[in-house]
Structures are given as structure tokens and as C-alpha cells.
Amino acid sequence: MGFGDLKSASGLKVLNDFLSDRSYIEGYVPSQADVAVFEAVSAPPPADLCHALRWFNHIKSYQNQKNSLPGVKKPLGQYGPAGVADTTSGPVPASKDDDDDDDDDIDLFGSDDEEDAEAARLKEQRLAEYAAKKAKKPALIAKSSILLDVKPWDDETDMAKLEECVRSIQMDGLVWGQSKLVPVGYGIKKLQIGCVVEDDKVGTDILEEQITAFEDFVQSMDVAAFNKI
């Protein structure tokens, strides 16, 4: 498993393809898996890799909370599609002699049996608590129908690519609907696209932040209509 070299264009292409039908590296919420891969990417992916760029901007917003995200950070070679080896360059590990001379280099996250058992116990406990929390949620979920106006920079903007970038945004509680291009003048058309969101999971501020992150295509985003369902 792996993404190849995440500091190269080919590695970022593998990452983009991997995220084309996923919101996160593992599971349905941000985790240490996302932190591990994010830290290996040297810069924001280019705009044409819209799935990777959407994921990069989303995980970047968690940087102040990254240590509290769930999961255990693993080597890069344990993430990604099967059949692709990790070749991302990184810091050279300290030698064994250095470990003997400097207590700071001791591996505090060793995988002895006791620590593995404790980590497994904590994981099971968190999963059980999460399942119990989900089970207690009421069956009725508040939802809203939102119509968005997404404006390009000019009449030369690739509107098909702009829509692809917008639809690449995937979040729990977000479902994209129909869209159309609406003329605004001077040969420019805006993308009008509908979506249904769960109110306690997705807000218009989050949508605006992620849509306008595709700054090579998007000039601005406005809410054209907002209705409770």
C-alpha cells in the first residue's frame, strides 16, 4: 500500500484518484491517518486535482486539533491503494548508536504487547461509546434545502471543471442535487447548484469555505435560497 512519492506530481495524482470516492484516508471522520498523509504532502495540490485539494484544505482546518484526532498514526506505506509502494522521502531515522547516547531518541510509542493491548482496549471503548451515542440520537433529523450561486472569474473559466470541483466536496450530511448554468452578463455564466444538508453537520459557512478554496475557478459563492425541510 502507499501513494508513491507524495512530494511528486505522480504521487499527488494517486492521492487524488484515491480520494475521488472518499472524504478521508480512513473511515468517515478526520483521523491520525489524514494527519500522517497531510504531513507528507509538501504543498497544496494543484487545482486540477480537485479531490486532493478539497481534502488538503479540509484537513488543514484541523491543524490546531490534529493531536486530538482519533486513531493511531501509522507509516505512510500502510495507507493508500493496494499495489502502490510508498517512496515519499522523509527525515533519516536516528541510528541505533544515537539512541544509546540520547534519551530523547527513545521510541515512546513502541509496539510491545502491553501497549498494543491497551491501544486495542481504548479503540474498542471509543467505538462502543460512539455507537451508543449514535443510537441515542432521535430518528428525526433536521435538514435544509440550499440553492447556491457559484460565480467564476470570467467567461474563460472551465465551468465543467468548476462543477466537478464543487461536487468533489463530500461531507457526512451533505447530498448534492441538480445544477444549471445561469447567464449573468458579458458571456459569463454562474453555476446554480442545489444540495440537501443535515443542519447539525453542515452549514453554509463550511460550504463557502470549501467551495471558494478552489480559487483558480471560483470567484465567490452566494446562497440563493435556503429552506427547512
N, C-alpha and C positions, 0 to 999 in steps of 0.2 A: 504493500500500500504506500501511497505518497502522492505528491503533486509534481514530481520532478524538481526543478530549481525554481522556487517561488520568487527569486530575485531576477528571473528572466521572463521574457515575453511568452515563451512556450509554457513555462510553469503557471503563469497567470491565466493562460488560456485553459489549461487543465482545471484550474480552480474555478474559472467562470462556468465551464461546462458542468462541473460537479454541483455548483450552486444553482443551476438552471431550474431544478425542481425541488430545491431545499431552501429553507430560511437560515439554517445554521449548519455548522460542520457535523454536529451530532445532535439528535433529538429535536425538541420543539421550543427550547428556550436557550438563551445565551449561556455558555458554559466555558470551562477551562480549555476545552477543545478549540473554541473560537479564539481564545486568548493566545494559545500556542501558535496557531496558524497566522493570526494577525501580527504577532511579533516577528514572524519570519518574513512578512511582506515589507519590503523596504520603502514603498511609496504607494499612494492611491493608484489603483488600476486605471488604465485609460478609459475614456467614456464609452468606447465601442464594446468593452467588456462589462456590460451593464449589470449583470448578475453579481460579479465580483465587486464592482464599485458600490452597488447597493449594500452588499454585506459589509464591506470595509467601513463605509460611513456609519452604518448601524452599530457595529462593534466598537468603533471609535468613540461613540457617545457613552460607552460603558467604562472608559478608561479609569475614571475615578473609583469605580466599583469592581474592577477586574479581579481583585484578590478575594472578593466575597462571592463571586460566581460559583455555581455548583460544579462538582466533578473534580477529577484529578488530572493535572496536566501530564500528557504522555509525550514520548518522542514524536517528531513530525512524521516519521515513517509508519506510524500506527493510525494515521488519518488519511482520508482521500480514497480514490478509486483503486480497486484491485489491479494488479499488473503494472502499476507505475511506481518506480522506486524514488525515494526521497534523495535529492542531490543538493539540497539547499545548503549553501556554505554558512557556517556559524563560527562562534568562538572556539578556539582549540581547547579541549579539556585539560585540566591540570594533570601533570604526571603523578605517578604513584609516590615518587620521592618528595614532590611538593606537598602531598597530603601528609607525609610523615613530619614535615617541618612546620606546617602551618595549620593550626586547629581550625581556622576559618574555612578551610577547604574540605572539611569533613562533610560527607553526604548525610544531611539530616533527614533525607527522605528515602532512606534505604528500604528495600522491599523484603525485610525479614518476615517470618511467618506471623509474628505477633502484630506487626503494623498492618500487614495485609488483612488479617482477620478483623482488626479494629476498623480499617477503612471499609471493608465489606459490611460490617455491622452498621456503621454510620450511614452508608449508602442505602441499605435496606430500611433503616429507620426513617430517612428522609423521604424515600419513595412511599413508605406507608403513610407518613404524615401528609404528603402531597395528595395521595389517593383519598385519604379521609377528608381533607379539605375540599377536594373536588366533589365528593359525594354529598357534602353538606350544602352545596350551592343550590339555590332554588331553580326549579325547572324553567321558570320564565326568565328569559334573558332580554334586557333592554337593547334594542337595536335602532339604528338610524339609517335612512337612505340619503346619500350625499351625491350631489352633482357638482363636479369640479370643472373649472375652466383652466386649462394649462396652455400658457402662451409661449410661442417660440421667439427666437431673437429676430428673425426676418423671414422673407419668403424663400430663402435658400435652405432653411433648416429642413432636414430629412424628417418629415412628420411620422413616417412609418417607424423609424428608429426611435423617435421620441416616445411614441406609444408603447413600443416594445420595452423601453426603459421603465416607463411608468408601471406597466403590468408586471415587470420583474420584481416589484416590491411585494413581498409576501410577509404577512404577519398573522398570528393567531387572532381570529376575529375580524378578518378583512376578506371580502369577496368582491372582485371586480365585475362590472356589468358591461352594458353596451356602450359604444362610443361613436362619435361622429366628428367630422371636421366642419367648423363653422367659420365662414369668411368674416374678417374684421376690417378689411380695407387694404388698399395698396398691394393686392395679391397675397396678403398674409392670411393664413387660416390658423385658428386655435383648435386645440383638441378638447372636446367636451366629453367627459367620461363619467359614468356613474359607478357607485360602489355601495355596498351594504356593510356596515361595521357594527361590532358589539361595543356599546358605549363605554363599558368599563375597561376595554382593552385597547381601543384605537380612537384617537382624537384627531381633529383637523390639524392641530399643530404638529403632530407626528407626521401626518401625511405631507404637509407642506415642507417640513424639514427634509424628508427623504426624496420628494419629487424635485425640489429645487437643488438638491445635491448634484443632479445631472446638469451641471451648469453649462456644458457645451451645447445643450439642446434647449433647455428651459430658461426662459426669462423670468417668469413669475407664475404663481398659482392663486386662483381665487375660488371661493365657494359660491357657486351659482344658485344652489338650492340645498336646503337641509330640512329633512322631515323625519320625525319619530315614526317608528313602525309599531 
